[in-house]
Amino acid sequence: MSHETILWIVFAVLVPVVLVLDLGVFQRKAHVIKTREALLMTMGYISLALIFAVVIFFLLGSERAYTFLTGYIVEWSLSMDNLFVFILIFTTFCVPQEHRHRVLFWGIIGAIITRGIFIATGLTVIEKLEWVIYIFGAFLVYTGFRIAVKKDHEVDPKKNVFFRLGCKYLPMTDDYRGGKFFTREKGRLLATPLVLVLVVIETTDVVFAVDSIPAILSITLDSFIVYSSNIFAILGLRALFFALVGMTNKLVYLSYGLAAILVFLGIKMLGSHFFHIPVPVSLGIVVGILCFAALTSFLWPPKKKGLLADEPGEKTPDKEED
C-alpha cells in the first residue's frame, strides 16, 4: 500500500470523526459561541491542518507539503471573505445565535460533497482539455479585478431562487422551533425557516466554489492535495466565522488582499507553460499579501466605519405570499 493511499484512508476516517466530535460532543448543547471558545476551536482546526501537513511532509515529501499549505491558506483566506455573506444571511433571517453553528455544520456537510464534485469535474476537464487552464486563469484575474473595484456587497438572500421556491411550495411554520429543521404539528410534517436558511447557505457556497476551485487548481492538479487542503479549510470555517464575526468590519482591506491573491494565481495559471514559480515562493507571496492586508487594515483604517453589523432584534421573516 502506497503512502498516498494510506493518507487517503486517514483523511477519509479523520473528517467524519472530526465532524461527529464537533456536533455530537463539543456542540451537543445549543449555545451562543463566544469569541474565546471560537478562537480555541479555530486554533484546534489550524493545528489539525498543520499536523496533517507534517505527515504529508514525511510521507510524500516537502514539495507536496508546501503545496498543501499553500492551497489551505488560499482556501482559508477566501473563506474569510465569505463571512460577510454569512453574517448577512443570518441577520436577514434573524437566526438565533445559539443555532447558527448547527446551520453552518450542515452547510459544511453539503459543501464537502459539492466541492468534491467541482474538484473532480475541474481536474477531469483540465486533463482532457488542457487549454481550459487558460480560461480558468483568465477567470481568476477577472475575479480579482472585480473584487478590487466592487464598492459593496450587493447580496440579497431573499432573492435566492431556491429560497423563493421554498417559501412558495414548502409547508412551513411561521417561526423557528429551536434548532429543528422540521417539526410535526397535528400529524403534519412542516419545515421551519431554518431549512430556508440552510438552502441559502448551501446555494451560496456553490457560488463561492466557482471562485475557489479554479484558485486551488492554479496551485496544483494533485487530486489528493487539492481536495484535502480544500476540505481542511472548510472544516474550520464555522469556528472562523464565530472567531472573526466581530472583527470582519475591521479587516477593511482584506478584499484587496484577496483580489491580489486571485490575480497572482490567475497570472501563474496563464503562464504555467512559460515559467514556473516554486511552491515555497507562491506560499510566501500568498502569506505576505494576507499579512500586509491585515496590518494595513489595523494600522491605517479608513475614517468611515464599516457597514458590517450583526444586529439582532429583527423579526423572523414571514413566509412569502403567493
C-alpha positions in Angstrom: 0.0 0.0 0.0 1.5 3.4 -1.1 1.9 6.3 1.3 -0.7 8.3 -0.6 -3.2 5.5 -0.3 -2.6 5.4 3.5 -3.1 9.2 3.7 -6.4 8.9 1.7 -7.6 6.4 4.2 -6.5 8.5 7.2 -8.2 11.6 5.6 -11.4 9.6 4.9 -11.6 8.5 8.5 -10.5 11.7 10.1 -13.0 14.1 8.5 -16.1 12.2 9.7 -14.6 11.7 13.2 -14.0 15.4 13.5 -17.5 16.3 12.3 -19.1 13.8 14.8 -17.0 15.1 17.7 -17.8 18.7 16.7 -21.6 18.4 16.7 -22.1 15.3 18.9 -19.7 16.1 21.7 -18.4 19.7 21.8 -21.5 21.4 20.4 -24.0 18.9 21.7 -26.0 21.5 23.6 -27.1 24.6 21.6 -25.5 27.7 22.9 -24.1 31.1 21.9 -20.4 30.5 20.9 -18.3 33.2 22.5 -15.1 34.7 21.0 -12.8 32.8 23.3 -14.4 29.4 22.5 -14.4 30.2 18.8 -10.7 31.1 18.9 -9.9 27.9 20.7 -11.8 26.0 18.0 -10.1 27.9 15.2 -6.6 27.1 16.7 -7.7 23.4 17.0 -8.6 23.2 13.3 -5.5 25.1 12.2 -3.3 22.8 14.4 -5.0 19.7 12.8 -4.2 21.0 9.3 -0.6 21.7 10.3 -0.2 18.2 11.8 -1.6 16.8 8.5 0.9 18.9 6.6 3.7 17.5 8.7 2.5 13.9 8.0 2.4 14.8 4.3 6.0 16.2 4.6 7.3 12.9 5.9 5.3 10.5 3.7 5.0 12.4 0.4 7.9 14.9 0.6 8.4 18.6 1.2 7.0 20.0 -2.1 3.6 18.4 -1.6 3.5 19.5 2.0 4.2 23.1 0.9 1.6 22.8 -1.8 -0.9 21.6 0.7 -0.2 24.6 3.0 -0.5 27.0 0.1 -3.8 25.5 -1.0 -5.1 25.5 2.6 -4.1 29.2 3.2 -5.7 30.3 -0.1 -9.0 28.5 0.6 -8.9 29.6 4.2 -8.4 33.3 3.2 -11.2 33.1 0.6 -13.5 31.7 3.2 -12.8 34.8 5.4 -14.2 37.0 2.6 -17.4 34.9 2.7 -18.1 35.7 6.3 -19.8 38.9 5.2 -22.4 37.0 3.3 -23.0 34.5 6.1 -23.5 37.4 8.6 -25.9 39.0 6.1 -27.9 35.8 5.7 -28.2 35.1 9.5 -29.1 38.7 10.2 -31.7 38.9 7.3 -33.4 35.8 8.6 -32.9 36.5 12.3 -31.4 33.2 13.1 -30.9 32.9 16.9 -27.2 32.9 17.7 -27.3 29.6 19.5 -28.5 27.8 16.4 -26.1 29.3 13.8 -23.4 26.7 14.4 -25.9 24.0 13.6 -26.8 25.6 10.3 -23.2 26.1 9.4 -22.4 22.5 10.4 -24.9 21.0 7.9 -23.8 23.6 5.4 -20.3 22.3 5.6 -21.5 18.7 5.0 -23.1 19.9 1.8 -20.0 21.9 0.9 -17.8 18.8 1.3 -19.9 16.9 -1.2 -20.3 19.8 -3.8 -16.6 20.7 -3.6 -15.7 17.1 -4.3 -17.9 17.2 -7.4 -16.5 20.5 -8.5 -12.9 19.4 -8.0 -13.3 16.1 -9.8 -15.0 17.9 -12.7 -12.3 20.6 -12.9 -9.5 18.1 -12.8 -11.2 15.9 -15.5 -11.8 18.9 -17.8 -8.2 20.1 -17.5 -6.9 16.6 -18.1 -9.0 16.2 -21.2 -8.8 19.8 -22.5 -5.5 21.3 -21.4 -6.3 24.7 -22.9 -9.1 25.2 -20.3 -6.4 26.1 -17.9 -6.1 29.5 -19.7 -9.8 30.1 -19.2 -9.5 29.3 -15.5 -6.5 31.7 -15.3 -8.3 34.5 -17.1 -11.3 34.0 -14.9 -9.2 34.3 -11.7 -7.7 37.5 -13.0 -11.1 38.9 -13.9 -12.5 37.9 -10.5 -9.6 39.6 -8.7 -10.2 42.9 -10.5 -13.9 42.6 -9.9 -13.4 42.2 -6.2 -10.9 45.1 -6.1 -13.3 47.6 -7.8 -16.5 46.3 -6.1 -17.8 49.1 -3.8 -20.0 46.9 -1.6 -21.6 43.5 -1.3 -24.8 43.6 -3.3 -26.3 40.4 -1.9 -30.0 39.9 -1.1 -30.6 36.4 0.3 -34.3 36.7 -0.2 -33.7 36.9 -4.0 -32.2 33.4 -3.9 -34.3 31.4 -6.3 -34.4 28.3 -4.1 -35.5 30.4 -1.1 -38.4 31.8 -3.1 -39.4 28.3 -4.3 -39.2 27.0 -0.8 -41.4 29.9 0.5 -44.0 29.2 -2.2 -44.2 25.4 -2.2 -42.8 24.1 1.1 -45.3 23.7 4.0 -43.6 25.7 6.7 -44.1 27.1 10.3 -44.3 30.8 10.8 -41.3 30.9 13.2 -38.3 28.9 14.4 -38.8 25.8 16.5 -35.5 25.8 18.4 -32.8 24.2 16.3 -35.1 21.9 14.4 -35.2 21.9 10.6 -38.5 20.0 10.6 -41.3 19.6 13.1 -44.6 17.7 13.2 -47.8 19.6 14.1 -51.2 18.0 14.1 -49.8 15.0 12.3 -48.4 17.1 9.5 -44.7 17.4 8.8 -43.7 21.0 8.4 -40.3 22.7 7.6 -39.1 25.5 9.7 -37.5 28.8 8.4 -34.1 27.2 9.4 -34.5 24.9 6.3 -34.6 28.0 4.0 -31.5 29.5 5.7 -29.7 26.2 5.1 -30.7 26.2 1.5 -29.4 29.8 1.0 -26.1 28.8 2.7 -25.7 25.8 0.5 -26.5 27.5 -2.8 -24.3 30.5 -1.8 -21.4 28.1 -1.2 -21.8 26.8 -4.8 -21.2 30.4 -5.9 -18.2 30.6 -3.7 -16.8 27.4 -5.2 -16.9 28.9 -8.6 -14.1 31.2 -7.4 -12.2 28.9 -5.0 -11.9 25.8 -7.1 -10.0 27.5 -10.0 -7.9 29.1 -7.3 -6.8 25.8 -5.8 -6.3 24.3 -9.3 -4.0 27.1 -10.2 -1.7 25.8 -7.4 -1.7 22.1 -8.2 -3.6 19.4 -10.1 -2.7 16.8 -7.5 -6.2 15.5 -6.6 -5.2 14.5 -3.0 -3.7 17.8 -2.2 -6.5 19.8 -3.9 -9.3 18.0 -2.1 -7.7 17.6 1.4 -6.5 21.2 1.6 -9.9 22.4 0.5 -11.8 20.3 3.0 -9.5 21.2 5.9 -10.2 24.9 5.1 -13.9 24.3 5.0 -13.9 22.3 8.3 -12.5 25.3 10.1 -15.0 27.7 8.5 -17.5 27.5 11.3 -15.0 28.3 14.0 -13.5 31.1 11.9 -17.0 32.6 11.5 -17.5 32.9 15.2 -13.9 34.0 15.9 -13.9 36.8 13.4 -17.5 37.9 13.3 -16.7 40.9 15.5 -13.5 41.7 13.5 -14.8 41.4 10.0 -15.6 45.1 9.7 -12.1 45.9 10.9 -10.4 43.9 8.1 -11.3 46.7 5.6 -8.5 45.9 3.2 -9.0 42.1 3.2 -10.9 42.2 -0.1 -8.0 44.0 -1.8 -5.6 41.3 -0.5 -7.8 38.5 -1.8 -8.1 40.3 -5.1 -4.3 40.5 -5.3 -4.0 36.8 -4.5 -6.6 35.8 -7.2 -4.8 37.9 -9.8 -1.4 36.4 -8.8 -2.9 32.9 -9.1 -4.5 33.7 -12.4 -1.3 35.0 -13.9 0.5 31.9 -12.5 -2.1 29.7 -14.3 -1.9 31.7 -17.6 1.9 31.5 -17.6 2.2 27.9 -16.4 3.6 26.8 -19.8 6.1 29.6 -19.9 7.5 30.0 -16.4 7.5 28.1 -13.1 7.0 29.7 -9.7 8.3 27.4 -6.9 5.7 26.3 -4.4 7.6 27.9 -1.4 7.7 31.2 -3.3 3.9 31.0 -4.0 3.3 30.2 -0.3 5.4 33.2 0.7 3.6 35.6 -1.7 0.1 34.5 -0.5 1.0 34.8 3.2 2.7 38.1 2.6 -0.3 39.6 0.8 -2.6 38.5 3.6 -0.4 39.8 6.3 0.0 43.1 4.5 -3.8 43.5 4.1 -4.4 42.7 7.7 -1.7 45.0 9.0 -2.8 48.0 6.9 -6.4 47.4 8.0 -5.4 47.8 11.6 -2.7 50.4 11.2 -4.3 52.7 8.7 -8.1 52.1 8.9 -10.3 54.5 6.8 -12.2 57.1 8.8 -15.6 55.8 7.7 -16.7 52.9 9.8 -17.5 49.5 8.2 -21.1 48.6 7.5 -21.0 45.1 8.9 -23.1 44.7 12.0 -24.8 41.7 13.3 -27.8 43.3 14.8 -30.4 41.0 16.5 -33.9 42.0 17.1 -35.4 41.8 13.7 -38.5 39.8 13.2 -38.3 36.3 11.7 -39.1 36.7 8.0 -42.6 35.6 7.2 -43.4 33.1 4.6 -43.8 34.8 1.2 -47.3 35.1 -0.1 -48.2 33.5 -3.4 
